[in-house]
């Protein structure tokens, strides 16, 4: 799997959103991550979720993280509805 890196401050909940993204293939684990990190789903955490989702979808378009493609697209749609 590829990792995404950047510079500077990340939005609140960025690390939690990253953990959530990489747990999407295990729905029980993903649900637990959301439960343990209440920043996910909050207005502040929405920016982090959108950022992580977009970054990882970009890696998919480059041929990385292909197993996460479908769950990331579903997450992206869910985020758009919020």
NORZI-V845139 format. One line per field, one symbol per residue. ss: DSSP state (H for helix, E for strand, - for the rest). phi: phi as a letter, one per 20 degrees, with the letter a starting at -180 (. if undefined). burial: 1 if it has 24 or more other C-alpha atoms within 12 Angstrom, else 0. A space follows every 10 residues. Layout:
ss=???
phi=???
burial=???
//
This chain:
ss=---------- ---HHHHHHH HH----HHHH HHHHHH---- --HHHHHHHH HHHHHHHHHH H----HHHHH HHHHHHHHHH H-
phi=.eddcacnfd fgngfffffg gfegfcgffg ffgfffdfff negfffffff ffgfffffff fendlffegf fffffgffff ff
burial=0000000000 0111111111 1101000001 0011000011 1000111111 1111111001 0000100110 1110110010 00
//
